[in-house]
């Protein structure tokens, strides 16, 4: 953008910052944009200062401000030094930053050295500042702030150690003994802290004791704290480039420890928070959510570890400054204040904190952040009221908090809280206080705001029924049963149950009649919508196929036509209507150019199962395949009918040969089969594509998760034999409503920082949501140095195109095994990346090839066996599989017993071959005494694995080979120039044993070696 556009953008960002002053991302944009403009140094400085006044900032903001402050203040006066040190203290309180701490400690050491060396006399105006004792205490405080960073704290500690040793060497004898004791304690304290270069620390302590301590004190005082058990986690952080996921795993490891280490746990939290804040400043997606999660979890960890009220208070203050938009963090702050028995007068009150949170204008914009905040404040007020500690305004205050919270939520969001947390809390308060009419008003207001929410209407009618307002409840049901509600079946069921309990016969029948009419209208509307959607899908697909056909049409071979310029030009023209006689000007084609015409079989049409299948539900128990074929026979040719008996329903899928038959098939919805009304819809419209779920999620987990929305017909899992990183599945319901309702799971975090992705499985977007072309987008890199990291590979291969993922194989010690896989966003970039073959990386020449896991290497493995033989040793053959076995589902069952590397199912034989991690696991599986039941069948396990089923073995049958040898057996002796004529061998063979079929080709008229020699002799 030009300068005028940049200035306009800067003005817009400043306006946005004024509206949301506590939004850290807006401040970051303001700083970055100001930095991109020339001559805007003052504006950049102003933007940085504005950010640190309102929210927490990282070293990208603080380091330039500290440098500017150091240059601006008078360091020869106590006031100037204290002003700079105060700024350092503020910077260090936001996030753990080794660069800021390094700058601080180096400043202290350099200023002290300036005066103690005699280079410059220390001004009296400094008082005690920069004396040796003052400097030692100041350095110790700075180093202590960074000691929790296990891998980089040495950068601070080494500076302090060198400074302490210099002071010790230069100290007079009278002070040396005290300093020796201090330096010894300093070393021992460090040895008790886990850190990677502990050997260097040990060496430093060894040198110190040799020079200053008696030998007998050496072993008795030494106590080393081990770092080894965390080395793998630290290596994971390094190899992943400090990814937030690696910090999340590290935190989980420390939190799950039997004896948690507060020192290490807090250090990992501080590092993860600092990294998340840095990524948020750079604008990385998801960093804000990760930062909120880290802070909330950090507050919980300090409470559980009993770190002390002072430390919890300090952490909560830092947290709300860092993520003022997190209602979860504000809620923890409020509950912490409530736990303090006698808070000091200087401490903020709950109401003051609550007002600050609302003032931030960030939490109210998200109901998931607003609700925890309001509930924390309301819970605090409610407990005061119940304890009798409140005044006469306690109840109005509680009601006011909830009502204002609901009002703020309505202003900030168009959708209502699906859990109705605030409304339910307020209704309970009203009912307990005897204000029943006010409770009804809450539900009336909620229903007015969200007219289509079945949860609101059912909550409203439940409240009326609870207080025996039966006539009013009946009136509400009658008014809403025909409205556009997100789940009308739930309302109809609630009305039916109500009338059965409290209605007369006439009222029950009237209710059922109205519901039947409403159901018919609703189903008709849904059928029209389904038919419209199906038609639009067919139209989109047809247009896409037409475009693809034009794009793939072969271009004419211009070179061929130009090289044969003498021949006539072929022109497409209509043939004249005439007889079969050849006209006079036509020349008969020469036999020389005739070739046998080979009829080319047209390519088979690709089976379009997703677009050509309808789902049929609510079937009668006695329905047959023939019944369904007769029902749909006028719609088009039926390819296949499958009837499935579920625990509570009988359903079927009907697949047509042609997708154009589907719109007609959808008109069969609400038809009757054996006097029972059935429902028909597009199969994919009740199928969900689900991904980004936890690695531990299996088939029962997914069925349980989605089963609460309706009957799950099937869960299909992908095979992992070609790509082990696949983690998605298809969940198919028996009804459209269940699929639509379950979409609310989209974005829900089943694990922290892991939002679930749930989409309708639209066939037209299949390529966008699968990894079917992953093999073409991935390269295999071999010959890596053991010191190669994921960052090294990302840096190298990103020069060829956007890199989607890098998977590097690691040893137990965290070093690279020597190979990796790099997946690109586009297949063309993977082809381009092949140019990196033979590139020198970390002093090693690497090999780069396309990664096709279907082609297994046949060279010797580390064990000395061939790959096929080694795979056989760790593979198990499984028989008696149920029909239509899913490889992914079978792998889930077996992984609960032993680690599984790959599974391949042979459906026609109802068998499978399972390759395990090692032969020991294969033995464990074979020796298992308990039977393995899968799909109702008891599996038969054996070690009799056919070689053709193993990875790396040739699967090419004799009938499919391109070239076949003329005969089997020993190879024929070599003949020709330079070789002896095998006359004796040929004569030894019995003539009668040689049939015409096996006679050498030369005997049938072809030229042999003798003919060749005679030809040379004539010359």
N, C-alpha and C positions, 0 to 999 in steps of 0.2 A: 504494500500500500504506500501511497505517496505521503508527503508530510502533512497535508491538510487532512487526509483520511485518518492518519495516526493521531493527530490532535483531537479529531472528533471522537475517535475510539477512547482516547484517554479521558476526555470529558465525560463520556458515558460511564466509564468505569468509576470515575470519581463520584458520579451521581449514585451509582449502585452501592458504592462503599458508604455513602452518606445514609442510604436507606437501610443497609445491613452492615453496620460498623463492626460486627463481631464475626463476619464471614472471612475466615483466613484465606480461602481461595481467591476472593476478590482482591484482597491486599496483595497476594502473590501476582495476580494478573496486572495490577496497577504498577508494581515494581518492575516486572518484566517489560511491560510496554514502555515505561519511562526510560529504561535502560536501552531500548532499541532506538531511541531518538537521539540525534546529536545535539549537544549543547544543553542537555536536560539534567546535568549533574545535580543541580540544586533540587529539582523535582524528585529525582531518585532518592536523595538523602531525606527529603521530606516524607516520601512514601514509606521509607524504612522506619523513620521515627514514629509515624502514625501507626504502623503495624504493631510495633513493640509496646505502644501505649494501650492497645486494645486486646491483642491476642498474643499467644506465645509464638516465638519465632526461632528458626534454626540458625546455624552458623553462616548460612548464605546472607542473612540479614545482619546478624550481630557482628561478625568479623569486620566488615567495613565501618560500622558505627564505632567499634572499639578503637580501630586505627585512627579514625577522625578525632575521637575524643582524646586519645593519647597525644595527638599533635596540637590539640586546641588548648588543653589545660596547662597550668604552670606546675611542672613536676618538682619544682624547688620549694613548694609550699605544701603544708599539710592539707590545706583545703583542696588543692588541685589533685593531689594523690588520692585523697579520700573520695573525691568525685569520680575519678577513674575506677577505683576499686569498687565503688558502689555499682557502677555500670557493669563491671565484670560479674558481680554477685547476681545482678538481675539476669544477665545472659546465661549464667550457669544454672539458674533455677528453672529455666524453661525446659530444656532438654539436656540429656547427657551428650556432651560434645567434646571429644578429645581435642580437636583443633583449638577450640576456645580455651580449654584448660592448659594446653601446651603454650599458647600465646601468653596466658596469665603467668604460668610458672617461669617461663623464660624472661618475662618482664621483671619479675621479682629477683631472679638470679642476676640478671644484667645490671639492674640498678644497685643491688648490694655490692657486686663486684666493682662497679664504678667508684664507690666510696671507700671500700675496704682496701683496694689496691693502692690507694693514694693518688690515683690519677686525678681525682677531683675530691675536694673536701666536702663532707656532708653538711648542708646548711642547718643552722640551729633551728630554723623555722619548721623543720620536719619533725622535731621532737624525737620520739622513739622509733619513728618509721625508718626502715632499712637498717636498723641495727641488726647484729647477728641473731640475737634472741628473737626479735620481732620477725625477721625474715624467716627463721626456722619455723616458727609457728604458722606464718602465712603460707609457706610452701607446703607444710604438712596438711593444712586445711584444703588446699587446692588438690593435692595428690589424692587425698581421701575421697574427694568427690568423684574421681575417675577410677577408683580401684575396682569397682564392680564390672568394668569392661574387661573381661578375662583376657582377651586377645590383644588389646592395645594399651592396657594400663602400664605396660612396661615403658612406654614412651614418656610417661610422667615419672615413674619410679626410678628409672635410670638417671634422669636429670637430678632428682633429689639425692640419690645415692652418691653420684659424683660430687655434688655440692657438699654433702656431709663428710665424705672422705677428705676433701680439700680442707674443710674446717678442722677436721681431726688432725691432719698432718701439720697444719699451721698453728694449732693451739699450743699454748705454753704447758709445761709439765704439770703445773698446779691444777689445770682444768682437764687434763687428758683423761684421767681415770673416769670422770663423770661422762665425758664424751664417748669413751670406749663402751661404757655400759649402755649409753643411748643408741649408738650405732649397732650394737649387738641386738638390742631389742627391736630395732628397726629392721634388721635382716630376718630375725626369727618371725616377726609379724608377717613379713612378706612370704616366707616359706609356708606359713599356714594358709595362705590364700592360693587357690588353684590358678595356675597360669601356664601357658605353653612353654615359655623359656625358663622353666624352673631349674634346668641344669645350669644355666648361666648364673641364676641367683645363687644356686648351691656353690658354684665356683667362686663367686664374689665373697660368699660367707666363709668359704674355706680359706681364701687368701687373707681375709680379715682376721680370722682366728689364728692363722699361722703367725701373723705379724703382731697381734695385740693381745692374744689370750693364751693361757697355759694349755698344753696339749690335752690334759685330762678333762677340760671343759668342753672339748669339741663334740664328742659323741653324746654326752649326757644332756646337752641343751638342744640338740638338733631334733626338729619335728617337721616333717614334710607333708604337705597336703597334696593328694594325688589329683592330676588333671586328666588321666587317661580315659576314664569312663565318659567324659564329655567331649573327647577329641573328635569322635565321629560326628556329633552334632555341630561342633564348630566347623569342621570340614564341610559339612553340608551347607552351612551358611556361606562359606567362602566360595564353594563351587557354584552355588545358585546366584551368586552376585548379590548376596544379602537380601534374598527374597523374603517377603512377609510370611509366606507359608513356612519357610524354614525356621523363622523365629517362633511361629505358632507351634510347630512341632517341638521345638526346644522348651518352650514354656510348658507345654503339656507334659513333657518328660519330667520336668522339675516339680510340677504340681502333683503328679501321680506317685512321686517317690515315697517310699515307706517312711523315711525320715527326711522331710523336706529341709533344704539348706536355705535359710532366709537370705543369706549374703548372695548366693548365686542366683536364686530366684529373682530377687530385686534387680540384680545386675542385668539379667536377660530381659526383664520387662523394660528397663530403662533403654536398653539397646534397641529392642523392637519398636518402642514408642518413638525413639529418635529417628529410626529408619523410615517408619510410616509417615512421620511429619515431613521428612525430607522429600518423600515421594508425593505427598499431598502438595507441597510447595511447587513441585515441578509439573503438577497437573495430572498425575497418574490416576486413572479410573480405579475406584475401589479403595484408594488409600485412606480417604476420610472415614469410611466404614471400619476399616481395619484399625485405625487409630482410636476410634471410639471403643471398639471391642477390647483393645489392649488396655486402655485406661480403666474401663469398668472391671475387667478381670484383675488388674493390678490392685484396685481398691479392695476387691474381695479377698485376694491373696493376703494382703496385709492384715485384714481382719481375722482370717482363719489362722495365720501364723502368729497372731498376737504380737504384732510388731510395736504396739504402743500407740496411744491416742495421739501424741504429738506428731509422730510420723504419718499416721493416717490423715490427720488434719492437713499437714503440709502437702501430702500427695493429692488430696481432694482439691485443695486450692489450685495446685498446678494443673490438675485434670480439667477443671471447669474453665481455666484460662486457655487451655489447649483446644478443647472441644466444647465450646459453649452451646453447641447445638445438640448435645447428647442428653436427652432426658434421663437416661439410665444413670449417667454420672451424677447429674444434679440430684437424683433420687437417693443415691448412695451418700452424698454429702449431707442431705437432710436427715437420713436415718442415723448417720454418725453423730450429728449434733444431738439427736434424741437420746442416743446411748450415753452421752456424757452426763454424769450425775450433777456435777456442779460446774457448769461452764463459766469461764472467766468473763468479766464484763466486756473485755475487748473483743470477744468472739461475736461473730455475726449471729443474729437470730434466724430461726427457720423462715419467718415471714420475709426477712430481708433477702435471704438467699433465693427464696421463691420469686420474689419480685425481680431480682437480677436475672434469673433464668428466663422469665417472661419478657423482660426488657431486651434480651439478646435477639428475639424475633426469629430464632432459628428452630428451636424445639417446637414451637406452636405450628410451624409449617408442615410437620410430619406427625400424624396421629400416633405412630409407634414410638415417638420420642415424647410427645406431649402427655400421653396417658400415664406412663410411669412417674413423670414429674407431678402431675395433679394428684395421682393416687398416693404418692409419698406425703405430700402436704396434707391431703384429706385424712389419711391414716393417722398422721401426727395429731391433728385437731380432734379426731374421733377418740383417740386414746386419752387425750386430756379431758374430754367431756365425760368419758366413762369412768375415769379415775376421780372425778369430782374436783379436779384442780382448776377448772376453767371458771370464768365469770359468766354473767348473764348473756354475754355476746358470743359465747363459745359455739352454740348451735347455729346462730345466724352466720357466724364466720365459716363454719364447716359447709353449710349449704351454699354460701356465697362462693367459696372456692370451687365447688363442683359445678355450679351453674355457670360461673365465668369460664371455667375450663371447657365446658361443653360449647359455650358460645364462641370461644376462641377457635375451637376445633372446626366448627361450622364455617367460620369466616375464612379459615386457612385452607380448607379442603372441600372439594365438591362431594366426596364420598364419606359416608359415615363409618365410624369404627366398626368393623365386622364383628368384633367381640363384645361391643356395647358395654365396655368396662365402666366408663364414667356414669352412663345412664343407670346401670344396675346398682352401682354404689349409691347414687343419689336416691333412687327409688327405695332402697333398703333403709336409708336414713329417714326418709319421709314416713315409711310404714312404721318404723320403730318409734317415731315421734307422734304417731296418730294422725298424720297429715295425708290421709289416703287419697283425697281428691288431687292433691299436689303430685302424688305418685302417678296418677292417671295422666295428669297434664304433661309429665315428662315423656311418657310414651306417645301421647298425641303430638307433641312437638317433634319427636324423633320420626314419627310416621309422616308428618308433614314435610320434613326435610328429606327423608328417603322413602318415597312412596313405593318403591319396587322391592324393598328388603323384606323378605318373608320373616326374618328373625325379629325385626321390629314389630311386625303385626302379631306374630305369635306371642311375643313377650307382652304386648299390650292386652291381648285376649286372655293370656294366662293370669295377668294381674286382675282383670275384671272377674274371672272365674274364681280366683283365690278369695276375693272379697264378696262373692256371691252376687255379683252384678250380672246375672244370667241373661236378662233381656238385652242389656247393652252389649254383652259379648256376642249374642246371636245377631244383633243388628250390625256389628262390625264385620262378622263373618259374611253376612249377606251382602254387604257393600263391597268387600274386597275379593270375593271368590272369582269374579270375572276380570279383575284388573291385571295389568301386565306386571306380574311379580316374578322375581328371579327363580323361585321354586314353588310354583302353585300347588304341586302335589302335597307338599308339606302342610300348606294351609288347608287344603281339602281334607287331609287326614286328621288334622287337629279339629276341624269343624265336625267331622263325622264322629270322632271320639267324644267330643263335647255333647252332641245331641244324644248319643247312646247313654250317656251318664245323666243328663239333665233334661232331655227333651221328651215330648210325648210322641206317640206313634205318628201322628200327622206331621209333627215337626221333623222327625227323623226322615220320613218319606219325602217331605218337601226339600230337605237338605240334600238327599241323595239324588233327587231329580235335578236340582240346580247344579250339582257338581257334575252329573253326567253331561248336561248340556254344556257346561263350561269346559269340560274335558274334550268334548267333541270339537268345539270351536278352537281350543288351543292346539289340538292335534292337527286339525286342518291347516291352521296357520303354519305349524312346524313343517308339515308335509310340503306346503307351497315354498317355504324357505329352503327346504332340502332340495326340492326339484330345481329351484332357481339357482342354488349354489352348485348343484351338479351340472346344470346347463352351462353356467359360467365357467366351471372347471373344464368341461369338454371344449368350450370355445377357446379358452386360453391355451389348452393343450394343442388344439388343432392349429391355432395361429403359430405356436412355437414350432410345431412339426413342419409347417409350411415354410417358415423362415429358415429352419435348419436344412430343409430339402434344397432351397435355393442356394444357401451358403455352401452346401456340400456338392453341388452340381459340378461335374468335371469340366474344366475349360478345354477348348479345342487345342490340339497339338499343332501350333503354328509352324514349328520347325519341320514337321513331317510334310505339310502342304507345300512349303517353300522348296524343299529339296526335290520334290517330285512335280516340278512346275509344268512338265509336259502333259501330265495327265489331266483329265477333266475335273472340274471343281464339283464337289458333291453339294447339292443344294436340296434342302427339305422342301418338297412341293407335293401337292395332292396328285395321286395317280389318276390318270384319265380312265374313264369307264370304257372298257373295251374288252374284247375277247382274249383268249389265251395265246393267240398267235403273236409271234414276234414281228415288230414293224421292220420295214426294209432297212432303215438306218441303224438298227441295232446290230452290233457285232456279237457273234457268239464268244463267250468267254473261253480263253485258252485253257486246256486241261493242265498246262504246266502250273498255273497259279491256283488250281483247285485244291482245297484242303477239306479233309473230313470235317463235317460240321458236328460240333460237340454241343449237345443241349445243356445249357447251364441251368441248374436248378435254382429257382428263386430263393433268396435267403428266407429262413423261417421268420414269421412274425414274432416279435418279442412279446412275451406274455405280460400283460399289464394288469396284474392281480389287484392292485390297490384301487385303480379306477374302474375296474370291471366287476366289483364284488359288492353285494348288498348284504346287510345284516338283518336277520329276521328274528324277532323276539316274541315272547308271550304265546308260544306255540302250545297246542294241546298235547297231552301225553301220548296219544295214539297216532300222531302225525308220522308220515313216512316220506322218504325221498321222492317217491312217485307223486305224492300229493303236492309237494312244492314244485316239482317240474311241471305239473299240470297247471299250477297257479301262474307260473311265470312263462309258460310256453309261448304266449302271444307277444311277449316282450322281446324275444330274441333267442338265439341258440344258447342253451345252458351247457357250460363246460363241466361244472362239478357242484354237487350239493353235499354239504357236511352238516350232520345233525349232532349236537353235543348236549349231553345231559349234565347240567350243573346241579349243585345241591338243592337250589331253590327254584330252578327254572329250566326250561327246555328251549334252546336257541339253535339257530342254523346260519350258515353262510352259503350264499348262492353266487357262484361265479359264472359270468357270461363270457363268450368268446369275444364279443365286441363291446367296447365301453359305451357305444351309443345305445345299447339296450338298457342302460341303467336308468335314464329318466323315466322310461315307461314302467320299469320295475318299481320305481318309487311311488307310483300311483296305486300300488297294491296295499299301501299302508291303510290300516283300519279295515281291511277286508276280513272276511270270516273264513276260517278253516275248521271244519267239524264243529260249526256253531260257536266258535271262539274267535274273538277279535284279535288280530295279530298287529304287530308294528314292524314297519320296514324302513330302514334308513341306510345311507351310504356307510359302508364299514369304516372308512377312514375318519368319518366325522365323529365317531365314538372311540377313536384310537388316539392315544397321546404319545408324543415323543418326549421321553424324560431323560435328562442328563444332569451332570454335575452333582450327583448324589455321593454320599460317603463311600469309600472303597469297601467298607464292611457290609454295605447293603446287599441283600440277596433276595431271592424270590419271595420268601415269606415276609420279609421286611416291606417290600414294595406292595404286596397284596394287602398287608395290614394297613399301610399308609393310605392307599387309595380305596380300600374296601369300605371305608366309612361313608363314601360318597355314592356308592351303589354297587351292584354286582359286577365283579371283575370277571370277564370272560376268559382272558388270556393275558399272560405276560411273556413277551418274546425277548430273548436275550441274544446278543450277537456272539458269533464264534470268535474266540481269541487265538485261534491257531495261526493266523497270519499277522495279527497285531495285538499284542498283549495289553496295550494301553487303552483299548476300547472300554468305555464306561458309559453306556447308554442302554436304554431298553424301550420297548413299546408296550404300553398298558392299554388294553382294549376292554371297554365296558359293554354291557348289554343295552345301554340306553344313552341317548344323546345328552340328556339332562345330567346324568352322572359325570360324563366327560366335561361338560361345561362347568359344573360346580367345582370339580377338582382343579380347575385352572387357578383357583385361588392359592394353590400351593406354590405357584410360580413366584420365585424370589424369596421363599421362606428358607431360612438358614437352619438346616438339619444339624449342622455343625458350625461353630463360629467361622465366619468369613467364607462360607461355602453355600451360596444361595442356589437353591434348586431351580432348574430350568424345566418348565412344563409347557409344551406346545401341542396344538392339534397336529396330527401327523398328516399334513397336506402333501399328497404325492407330488404336486408341482414344485415343491420346495425340497424334495428329497436330497438332491445333490448338495444343497446348502447345509443339511444337517447330518450328513454321514461322512465317513472317511473312506468311501469306496475308491477314491483315486489316491489314497495316501501313499501307496507303493511308488507311484510315479512322482510324488513330491518329496521323496525322502532319499537321502544319500547315506551310504555306509562309509565311515572313516576309520581306517586301520593304521597301525604303526605309530600310535600316539605315544608321546612321552608320559611317564607316570606322573609328571608334575603338571600335565595339561588340565586346565579347569574348564568349566562350562562357559565362563566369560571369554576365555581365549577362542573357543570355537564360534561363539556368537559373533565376536568381533571379526573373525576371519570370514565367515560365510555370509554375514549380513552385507558384505560388499557385492554379493551376487544377487541379492534380492531379499525381501522381508522374510525373516526366519520365524516360523511358528513355534518350534520346540527343539530343544537339544537334549538328548538323553545320552549320558555318558556312563559307561559301566565302571563301577568303583570297587576297589578291594575293601576288605574289612577295615583297613587303616585309613580309608578315605582317599587314597591315591587312585589314579586312573588305571584301569586294567590294560588299556592299549587300544580300545576301539569305542566308537560312539555312533549314534544315528542323529542326523540333522534333518529336520522336516521343514520345508519351505511352504509359504502360502500358495505359490503357483508352481505347476510342474515345469514350466519353462525355466524357472530359476534353478531348479534342481539339475536340469541339463546343463545350464551355464556353469554351475558349481563344479562340474566335472573337471573344469580347467585347473582346479586346485590340486589335482593329482600330482604327486611328487613335490608338493610345496614343503618347504622346510619350516617346521613349527617346533619351537623348543629344542632346536638342534637335532630334530628327527625328520626324516622324509616321510610324509604321510601318503597313504593310498586312498583315493576317493572313487567310489563306484556307486551306481544306483542300488538302492537297498530293496531287493526283492526277496522277502522271506520265504517265498515258495521254492526258491532254488537254494538248496543246502550245499555247503561246501563238502567235498569228498576227501579232503586231505586228512592226515592223521591228527588226532586230538592230543591234548596234553597227556592222556593216559597211555598213548602209544597205539590205541585201537583206532580203527577207522570210525568216522562219525556214525555210520550206520550201525556198526557193532556196539559202539558205546551207547547209542540210543536204545538198542535192544536190551542192554543190561539194566537200563532204568525204566523200561516200559512194561506195561501190563495190558493184556488183552481182556476185553469185557464183552461178554455175550448176554443174550436174553434181554436186550434193551426193549423198552416199549416202543410201539410205532411212533414215528414223527418225533423222535428224541431231539431236543435242542442241545447243541454242544455247550453253549454257555451255561445252561441249567445243570447239565451233568457235571460240568467243571465245578460249579458252586457246591454241589453235594460232596464231591470228592475232596475239595479243598478243606472241608471241615475235618478230614481225617489226616491227609498228608499234603504237603505243598505240591501243586501241580504246575508243570511247565506248559503243556499243551494237550488238547484233546481233539481227536478227529473221529467223527462218527461215520460209519458206512451203513446208511439207512437200508439199502437193499438186503444187507445181511443181518441187520439189527445187531451190529457189533460196533465196538469202538476200540481205539488204541489210545492209551493214556501214557504220556511221557512225563515222568516225574523228575525232580531235581537231581536225584542221585540214586544209585542202586539200593542203598539202605532203605530209602522210602518205598521203593518198589517191593522190597522184602517185607516191610511192615504191612503194606496193603495186602499182599498175598497171604501172609500168615494171620490176618485178622480173623478171629473166631466168630465175631458177631456178623450176621448177614447184612448186606447193604441192599436196602429196598429203595427202588427208584421208579416212580410212576406206577406203583403197584406191583412191579416185577422184582424178584430177587435176582440180583446180578450174579453172573457166573464169571469169576476171575481166574485167569491163568497166565503163565509166562510164555505161552506158545504164541509169539507175535510174528506174523508173516513179514518177511523182509519188504514186500511191496507196500506195506502199510507204514513203514518207518520213514522219518524225515531224512532226506538225502538219498533214498533209494529210488531207482528208476521206476516210474509208474507207467511206462510205455509198453503196451501189450504188443504181441506179435502182429496182430491185425492192424495196428495203428502205426507201425514203423514205416518210415519213408523209403528205406532201402533194405532189402533182405539179402543175405548171403545165398549163393547158389547151393551150397551144401555146408554141412557142419562137419567138424572133425579137425584133424591136423591141417595146418596151412600148407599150401603147395610149395615145393622148393623153388627158390628164386632162379630165374633164367634170364638170358639176355647177354648183352656185352659185359664182359668182366666177370661172368659166372660160368662155371662148368655146366655142360649139357647133361642133364640127369638121365642119361640113356639107360643105365642099369636099373635105375629105380622104376622107370617106365616099363621096361621089359619084364620086370618081376611081377607085374600085375597080370592076372589072368584076363585074357581078352573077353572071355564070356561074362566076366563080372561087370563089364563096362557096357551099360545100356546106352542107347542113343540119347537118352535124356541127360546122362552124366558125362558123355564124351566131350573132350575139349573142343573149344570153339574152332580151333585151327583145323580140325579134321572135317569140318563141314564146309570147307571152301574158303576159309579165311586165310590170310597170310601169316606165316609163322616166322621164327628166327632164321631158318634155312633160306627161305625166300628172300629175306632181307640181306643175307650174306651174298647170295647169287647176284642180287641187284648191284651190290658194291663191286663184285668181281668183273661184271660187264663194263663197269666204268674204268 
